């Protein structure tokens, strides 16, 4: 089983609330691309979407 991002130290490296990321990762409904982009930015990453 993988660790939640806040358990792996992502929250310490970036200034945000772990609950923010958990809400996106544990979403049971639809998540928009904008929401995923903001979540990626929270952990210092970039979202890439590819249709093949």
Secondary structure as GFF3:
##gff-version 3
##sequence-region A 1 52
A	DSSP	alpha_helix	10	13	.	.	.	ID=ss1
A	DSSP	alpha_helix	18	25	.	.	.	ID=ss2
A	DSSP	alpha_helix	33	42	.	.	.	ID=ss3
###
